[in-house]
Amino acid sequence: MDFELAGRVIVVTGGASGIGLAVAQEAAAQGARIGIIDSSPAQADAALAAFRAAGVEALVEIVDVRDEAACEAATDRIERALGPIDGVAACAGISRPEPSESMLEETWDAVIGINLTGVFRSIRPAGRRMIQRRRGAIVTISSTDGLGGHAARAHYAASKHGVVGLTRSLAIEWGRYGVRVNAVAPGVVDTPLLRRNVPPEHVANAMIDRVPLGRFSTAREQANACLFLLSDASSYISGATLAVDGGLTAGYFTRWGGADYGSNALLERGLYGPPATPGA
Ligand SMILES: NC(=O)c1ccc[n+]([C@@H]2O[C@H](COP(=O)([O-])OP(=O)(O)OC[C@H]3O[C@@H](n4cnc5c(N)ncnc54)[C@H](O)[C@@H]3O)[C@@H](O)[C@H]2O)c1
């Protein structure tokens, strides 16, 4: 899908894996220049090698998004190498499910630190430059856990609700400078993060069963939404949270199978229909 990003400079945090990597790949395929900010040297080097082999102008900065001074220096180096940044996709994030009553403080701090504080700290350096130039677009990655709660993910859901609030607030502050800020809220996306954190049978039986489209999202489908929000095709959209979730958050009674005999299951069994006696 071409969002006319040729020649644009797009920075992707968490761009070495999963959704971030797909954003970087899709943007590169449209002719964008790519700056990746990621804390994983091995994955980032592999991504960079693939970009260079394909002739893509790309740069990798190994940075922890919680370190704002390092993000500032990385942003500076990316601009000197690739030119003024047009768009940022803040995709770096982690998930470490733990029950709330026994959750370690370090787990809480890591998830809030990377998923919320890290988003703020990693987009601010580019945001300041965009304000000066009076143009730019930023997309943050929330989650359907930013729209509702999730067991064993109090920290994660708090961080992702926080991303929605952060995104709306930045959209209000920076809109007058021509800088748009939006969030994507992915549902269940088949990435290394999902495979690491959720037992396969839970994914198949519980997660997919609730998705009206009946399947995972690919990382590429999330990337398409991000690139739309980074492109001029969304020039009047700011402060929005776009659920890219196959309908997961469209309603409550969505299950097809399982013990709760959701409305969809009853529909499939023919238990809904016009009354046998007209007017009854
Ligand atoms: N996979 C899903 O189902 C799903 C659903 C909703 C939201 N999300 C969100 O999407 C984003 C991307 O997730 P993913 O599934 O692609 O995960 P992933 O693990 O495949 O990729 C995450 C990337 O972030 C990087 N990263 C982690 N901590 C970092 C740090 N401190 N500083 C810099 N980089 C760091 C990792 O090295 C990795 O390259 C996350 O914010 C995640 O919460 C994912």
The ligand as an ORCA input file, in Angstrom:
! r2SCAN-3c Opt
* xyz 0 1
  N       2.154     -8.317     19.453
  C       0.963     -7.938     19.892
  O      -0.004     -8.726     19.921
  C       0.747     -6.527     20.368
  C      -0.558     -6.137     20.664
  C      -0.796     -4.837     21.096
  C       0.257     -3.950     21.226
  N       1.536     -4.356     20.940
  C       2.598     -3.363     21.103
  O       3.290     -3.208     19.897
  C       4.624     -2.785     20.172
  C       5.594     -3.701     19.422
  O       5.419     -5.020     19.913
  P       5.885     -6.288     19.071
  O       4.826     -7.307     19.243
  O       6.322     -5.879     17.713
  O       7.141     -6.751     19.977
  P       8.605     -7.270     19.589
  O       9.153     -7.843     20.852
  O       8.570     -8.106     18.371
  O       9.376     -5.909     19.239
  C       9.634     -4.938     20.218
  C      10.933     -4.229     19.904
  O      11.146     -3.227     20.902
  C      12.507     -3.263     21.287
  N      12.647     -2.770     22.650
  C      12.217     -3.369     23.804
  N      12.572     -2.635     24.861
  C      13.246     -1.554     24.393
  C      13.862     -0.440     24.998
  N      13.885     -0.277     26.336
  N      14.434      0.503     24.217
  C      14.450      0.351     22.877
  N      13.887     -0.694     22.242
  C      13.291     -1.632     22.984
  C      12.895     -4.736     21.172
  O      14.307     -4.912     21.097
  C      12.156     -5.148     19.912
  O      12.948     -4.934     18.768
  C       4.783     -2.836     21.693
  O       4.580     -1.535     22.214
  C       3.655     -3.747     22.123
  O       3.250     -3.474     23.433
  C       1.797     -5.625     20.509
*
